[in-house]
Amino acid sequence: MSELNKKVKHKKPRSKKTVIILTLRYIFLAVFVISLGVILYNNVLLPNQVDSGINEINNELLSVMETLDTAESENTADENTAGNSENKKENNTPSSGSILKQREKKPEAIKLLKDSYEDLTGWIEIDNTTVNFPVMQSGSDNPDYYLRRDFKGNYSKYGSIYLDASCTLDSDIKLLYGHSMSDKRMFYCLLDMAEPENLKNTPVIKFDTTENIGDYKIVSVFKTNTRYSHGSPFHYNYVNFSSTEEKMQYIYECMIRSVVDTGVDINEEDEFVLLSTCSYEFEDFRTGVLARKVRPGEESDVDVNNIKKAENPLYPDVWYQTYGGKKPNYPETFKEAVESGLTPWYCGELYK
């Protein structure tokens, strides 16, 4: 018998214990590799895909606006002298007037983009945040279509910012939903607005639609529950009203819950946008940010020195059960509050 055959013949089989250990090692290695892949996908690849998609549609919007700007220039007689042309070369900084003029092309640009994205209805932007997103809207047959889909309709855990299916662009209150992602994407910044010092950096929301452009001054940041086990919910997603009284009752409910006081006044003629996102103080909590549209002839600037913590906001019952404190006893109706002088933010004529 050869030396090689002797070695093969006398090789001892692996023990059962050794086989189990090796098997477990392979299993742990496979779990580790799969887990690492999931982590990389969720924390690197997927966020990059989201950012890439948003940048793509942002660039499309800018390209359309530039095309509209070029077309307008070509249709306008050139009255500039050679001297004026030289001055323009020396000063390339856009003025606030030119920026506004460019923004005024946004509604038309959004309309043109609807050829590619039929559910596109607007654009939302908040200075000093990551919010610069298209706003989508699906039909009432599938109102939360964009909860887990991007603006192209592809599945995405980030979803899209979308307008409530029951709202129109003429609604007194336009309700927008978006996720507050742990990596601070989408509507995460709304959670930061509960702190006055953060809100001072983001007091105005820009919401432009296919119909017009609009600046909205933030008037309320509130926390509310959706579970009845946490107390009677504030149904802030009911935004269609049959009367001015109903509308102002709704605004009143938002204002008494606000954790900040912005010093911005409100009347019954105002239009509003309400941004909604998930909040994490308790299970299924929500943070809402209400802002009223800048009135004709009014400056869009906000005196941030007036922004401060609200003195006694109304929280859901679970808040007091957990953290203590006394629940404020506000009048049940807006009418009673006005007549009692408890609405310093109100500058209208209803009930006066």
C-alpha positions as CSV (number, residue, x, y, z in Angstrom):
1,M,0.0,0.0,0.0
2,S,1.4,3.4,-0.9
3,E,2.2,6.0,1.7
4,L,-0.6,8.3,0.3
5,N,-3.2,5.5,0.6
6,K,-2.1,4.9,4.2
7,K,-2.7,8.5,5.1
8,V,-6.1,8.5,3.5
9,K,-7.1,5.3,5.2
10,H,-6.0,6.4,8.6
11,K,-7.6,9.9,8.5
12,K,-10.0,10.3,11.3
13,P,-13.5,11.5,10.6
14,R,-14.6,14.8,12.2
15,S,-16.4,14.5,15.4
16,K,-20.0,15.5,15.7
17,K,-19.0,18.4,18.0
18,T,-16.5,19.7,15.4
19,V,-19.2,19.5,12.6
20,I,-21.7,21.5,14.8
21,I,-19.1,24.2,15.6
22,L,-18.1,24.6,11.9
23,T,-21.8,24.7,10.9
24,L,-22.5,27.4,13.5
25,R,-19.5,29.4,12.3
26,Y,-20.8,29.3,8.7
27,I,-24.3,30.3,9.8
28,F,-22.9,33.2,11.9
29,L,-20.7,34.3,9.0
30,A,-23.7,34.2,6.6
31,V,-25.9,36.2,9.1
32,F,-23.1,38.7,9.5
33,V,-22.6,39.2,5.8
34,I,-26.4,39.5,5.2
35,S,-26.8,41.9,8.1
36,L,-23.9,44.0,6.9
37,G,-25.5,44.1,3.4
38,V,-28.8,45.2,4.9
39,I,-27.2,47.9,6.9
40,L,-25.2,49.2,3.9
41,Y,-28.4,49.2,1.8
42,N,-30.6,50.9,4.4
43,N,-28.0,53.5,5.5
44,V,-25.9,54.1,2.4
45,L,-27.3,52.9,-0.8
46,L,-31.0,53.7,-0.2
47,P,-30.5,57.2,1.1
48,N,-28.2,57.9,-1.8
49,Q,-30.9,56.7,-4.2
50,V,-33.4,59.0,-2.5
51,D,-31.0,62.0,-2.7
52,S,-30.2,61.2,-6.3
53,G,-33.9,61.0,-7.2
54,I,-34.7,64.3,-5.5
55,N,-31.7,66.0,-7.2
56,E,-32.9,64.6,-10.5
57,I,-36.4,66.2,-10.3
58,N,-34.9,69.4,-8.8
59,N,-32.6,69.7,-11.8
60,E,-35.6,69.0,-14.2
61,L,-37.5,71.8,-12.5
62,L,-34.6,74.2,-12.8
63,S,-34.1,73.2,-16.4
64,V,-37.7,74.0,-17.3
65,M,-37.5,77.3,-15.5
66,E,-34.4,78.2,-17.4
67,T,-36.1,77.3,-20.6
68,L,-39.0,79.5,-19.7
69,D,-36.6,82.3,-18.8
70,T,-34.8,82.0,-22.1
71,A,-38.1,82.1,-24.0
72,E,-39.2,85.2,-22.2
73,S,-35.9,86.9,-22.9
74,E,-36.1,86.1,-26.6
75,N,-39.6,87.5,-26.8
76,T,-38.5,90.8,-25.1
77,A,-36.9,93.6,-27.0
78,D,-33.2,94.0,-26.0
79,E,-33.1,97.6,-24.7
80,N,-29.8,97.3,-22.9
81,T,-26.9,99.4,-24.1
82,A,-23.4,98.2,-24.3
83,G,-22.6,100.1,-21.1
84,N,-25.4,98.3,-19.3
85,S,-24.1,95.0,-20.5
86,E,-20.7,95.7,-19.1
87,N,-22.3,96.6,-15.7
88,K,-24.2,93.3,-15.7
89,K,-20.9,91.5,-16.2
90,E,-19.4,93.3,-13.3
91,N,-22.3,92.4,-10.9
92,N,-23.5,88.9,-11.3
93,T,-25.2,88.7,-7.9
94,P,-28.9,88.2,-8.4
95,S,-31.2,90.7,-6.7
96,S,-34.1,89.8,-4.5
97,G,-36.4,91.1,-7.3
98,S,-34.7,88.8,-9.9
99,I,-35.0,85.8,-7.6
100,L,-38.7,86.5,-7.1
101,K,-39.2,86.9,-10.8
102,Q,-37.6,83.5,-11.4
103,R,-39.7,81.9,-8.7
104,E,-42.8,83.3,-10.4
105,K,-42.1,80.9,-13.2
106,K,-42.4,77.9,-10.9
107,P,-46.2,77.3,-11.3
108,E,-45.8,77.1,-15.1
109,A,-42.7,74.9,-14.7
110,I,-44.6,72.5,-12.4
111,K,-47.4,72.3,-14.9
112,L,-45.0,71.4,-17.6
113,L,-43.4,68.7,-15.4
114,K,-46.8,67.2,-14.9
115,D,-46.4,65.7,-18.4
116,S,-43.8,63.4,-16.8
117,Y,-45.3,63.2,-13.3
118,E,-49.0,63.4,-13.6
119,D,-49.6,63.5,-9.8
120,L,-47.2,66.4,-9.2
121,T,-49.2,69.3,-7.7
122,G,-46.6,71.6,-6.0
123,W,-43.2,72.1,-4.5
124,I,-42.3,72.7,-0.8
125,E,-39.1,74.4,0.4
126,I,-38.0,75.5,3.9
127,D,-34.9,77.5,4.2
128,N,-32.0,76.2,6.4
129,T,-33.4,72.6,6.2
130,T,-33.2,69.7,3.8
131,V,-36.8,70.3,2.7
132,N,-36.9,71.0,-1.1
133,F,-39.3,68.4,-2.4
134,P,-41.9,67.9,-5.0
135,V,-45.4,67.5,-3.6
136,M,-47.6,64.7,-5.0
137,Q,-51.3,64.0,-4.7
138,S,-53.1,60.7,-5.5
139,G,-56.8,60.2,-5.9
140,S,-59.4,59.4,-3.1
141,D,-59.4,55.8,-4.2
142,N,-55.9,55.4,-2.9
143,P,-55.2,58.5,-0.8
144,D,-51.9,57.2,0.8
145,Y,-50.4,56.0,-2.5
146,Y,-47.3,58.1,-1.9
147,L,-46.8,57.0,1.7
148,R,-44.3,54.4,0.6
149,R,-43.6,55.5,-3.0
150,D,-41.3,58.1,-4.5
151,F,-42.4,60.7,-7.1
152,K,-42.0,58.1,-9.9
153,G,-44.3,55.6,-8.2
154,N,-41.4,53.3,-7.2
155,Y,-41.5,51.7,-3.7
156,S,-39.5,53.6,-1.1
157,K,-39.7,53.5,2.6
158,Y,-39.0,57.3,2.5
159,G,-42.2,57.9,0.5
160,S,-42.9,61.3,-0.8
161,I,-44.4,64.6,0.5
162,Y,-48.0,64.4,-0.6
163,L,-51.1,66.5,-0.4
164,D,-54.2,65.0,1.3
165,A,-56.5,63.6,-1.3
166,S,-59.5,65.5,0.1
167,C,-57.7,68.9,-0.4
168,T,-57.7,71.1,-3.5
169,L,-55.3,73.9,-4.3
170,D,-58.2,76.2,-3.3
171,S,-58.7,74.6,0.1
172,D,-58.4,77.0,3.1
173,I,-56.1,74.5,4.7
174,K,-53.8,72.3,2.6
175,L,-52.6,69.3,4.5
176,L,-49.3,67.8,3.6
177,Y,-47.9,64.5,4.9
178,G,-44.3,63.3,5.0
179,H,-42.2,60.8,7.0
180,S,-39.7,62.0,9.7
181,M,-36.8,59.6,8.9
182,S,-34.2,58.7,11.5
183,D,-31.5,59.9,9.1
184,K,-33.1,63.4,9.2
185,R,-34.5,63.2,5.7
186,M,-38.0,64.2,4.5
187,F,-40.0,66.0,7.2
188,Y,-37.7,65.2,10.1
189,C,-37.0,69.0,10.6
190,L,-40.6,69.5,11.8
191,L,-39.6,67.8,15.0
192,D,-36.9,70.4,15.6
193,M,-39.4,73.2,15.2
194,A,-40.8,72.5,18.6
195,E,-37.8,74.4,20.0
196,P,-38.0,78.2,19.6
197,E,-34.3,78.6,18.8
198,N,-34.6,76.1,15.9
199,L,-37.8,77.7,14.7
200,K,-36.1,81.0,14.5
201,N,-34.1,79.6,11.6
202,T,-37.1,78.3,9.7
203,P,-40.1,80.6,10.3
204,V,-41.4,80.5,6.8
205,I,-42.6,77.7,4.5
206,K,-42.5,78.1,0.8
207,F,-45.3,76.1,-0.9
208,D,-45.7,76.7,-4.6
209,T,-48.3,75.0,-6.7
210,T,-49.4,74.7,-10.3
211,E,-51.7,77.8,-9.5
212,N,-49.4,80.2,-7.6
213,I,-46.5,80.7,-5.3
214,G,-47.0,81.2,-1.6
215,D,-45.0,82.0,1.5
216,Y,-46.5,80.8,4.8
217,K,-45.6,82.1,8.2
218,I,-45.6,79.4,10.9
219,V,-48.2,80.0,13.6
220,S,-48.4,76.7,15.5
221,V,-46.3,73.6,16.2
222,F,-48.3,71.0,18.1
223,K,-48.1,67.4,19.3
224,T,-51.1,65.1,19.1
225,N,-52.1,61.5,19.5
226,T,-53.9,59.1,17.2
227,R,-54.6,56.3,19.7
228,Y,-57.7,56.6,21.8
229,S,-55.8,54.9,24.6
230,H,-53.8,58.1,24.9
231,G,-56.9,60.3,25.2
232,S,-59.4,61.7,22.8
233,P,-57.5,62.5,19.5
234,F,-57.5,65.9,17.8
235,H,-58.7,64.9,14.3
236,Y,-56.5,67.5,12.6
237,N,-56.8,65.6,9.2
238,Y,-60.4,66.8,8.9
239,V,-59.7,70.0,6.9
240,N,-62.9,70.5,4.9
241,F,-65.3,73.0,6.5
242,S,-68.9,74.0,5.9
243,S,-68.5,77.4,7.5
244,T,-66.0,80.0,8.6
245,E,-66.9,79.2,12.2
246,E,-65.9,75.6,11.7
247,K,-62.6,76.7,10.1
248,M,-61.8,79.0,13.0
249,Q,-62.7,76.3,15.5
250,Y,-60.1,74.1,13.8
251,I,-57.5,76.9,13.9
252,Y,-58.2,77.5,17.5
253,E,-57.6,73.8,18.3
254,C,-54.2,74.0,16.6
255,M,-53.3,77.2,18.5
256,I,-54.1,76.0,22.0
257,R,-51.9,72.9,21.4
258,S,-49.0,74.9,20.1
259,V,-45.7,74.4,22.0
260,V,-44.4,77.7,20.5
261,D,-45.7,81.2,20.3
262,T,-44.5,82.9,17.0
263,G,-46.3,86.2,17.4
264,V,-47.9,85.9,14.0
265,D,-51.5,87.0,13.8
266,I,-54.4,85.2,12.1
267,N,-57.9,86.1,10.8
268,E,-60.7,84.2,9.2
269,E,-59.8,85.2,5.6
270,D,-56.3,83.6,5.8
271,E,-55.2,80.5,3.9
272,F,-53.1,77.8,5.6
273,V,-50.8,74.9,5.0
274,L,-50.5,72.2,7.6
275,L,-47.5,69.8,7.6
276,S,-47.9,66.5,9.4
277,T,-45.3,63.9,10.3
278,C,-44.7,61.0,12.8
279,S,-43.5,62.0,16.2
280,Y,-41.9,59.7,18.7
281,E,-42.8,60.9,22.2
282,F,-45.4,58.1,22.4
283,E,-46.5,55.4,20.0
284,D,-48.3,56.8,16.9
285,F,-47.9,60.4,17.9
286,R,-47.9,63.2,15.4
287,T,-46.2,66.6,15.1
288,G,-48.2,69.2,13.1
289,V,-46.9,72.5,11.8
290,L,-49.5,75.1,10.8
291,A,-48.6,78.1,8.8
292,R,-50.7,80.9,7.3
293,K,-50.2,82.4,3.9
294,V,-48.6,85.8,3.6
295,R,-51.4,88.3,2.8
296,P,-51.3,90.6,-0.3
297,G,-49.0,93.5,0.4
298,E,-47.6,91.9,3.5
299,E,-43.9,91.2,3.9
300,S,-42.9,87.6,4.2
301,D,-40.3,88.3,6.9
302,V,-41.0,87.2,10.5
303,D,-39.7,89.0,13.5
304,V,-37.9,86.0,15.1
305,N,-37.4,87.9,18.3
306,N,-41.1,87.3,19.0
307,I,-40.7,83.5,18.8
308,K,-40.8,81.8,22.3
309,K,-42.1,78.8,24.1
310,A,-45.9,78.7,24.6
311,E,-46.9,79.2,28.2
312,N,-49.4,76.4,28.6
313,P,-49.9,74.2,25.5
314,L,-52.6,71.5,25.6
315,Y,-51.1,68.0,25.3
316,P,-52.9,64.7,24.9
317,D,-53.9,63.0,28.2
318,V,-51.0,60.5,28.1
319,W,-48.6,63.4,28.4
320,Y,-49.8,64.4,31.8
321,Q,-50.2,60.8,32.9
322,T,-46.5,60.2,32.1
323,Y,-44.8,63.6,32.9
324,G,-47.2,65.1,35.4
325,G,-48.4,68.7,35.3
326,K,-51.9,70.1,35.1
327,K,-54.0,70.0,32.0
328,P,-55.1,73.6,31.0
329,N,-58.7,74.3,31.0
330,Y,-59.3,76.2,27.8
331,P,-62.8,77.2,26.6
332,E,-64.3,74.5,24.5
333,T,-65.1,76.8,21.6
334,F,-63.3,79.5,19.6
335,K,-66.2,81.8,20.2
336,E,-65.9,81.5,24.0
337,A,-62.2,82.0,23.8
338,V,-62.6,85.2,21.7
339,E,-65.2,86.6,24.0
340,S,-63.0,85.8,27.0
341,G,-60.0,87.6,25.5
342,L,-57.9,84.4,25.3
343,T,-56.9,84.6,21.6
344,P,-54.2,87.3,21.3
345,W,-53.2,85.9,18.0
346,Y,-56.6,86.6,16.4
347,C,-57.1,89.9,14.5
348,G,-60.3,89.1,12.6
349,E,-63.9,90.3,13.1
350,L,-65.7,87.1,13.8
351,Y,-67.5,87.2,17.2
352,K,-66.3,90.8,17.8
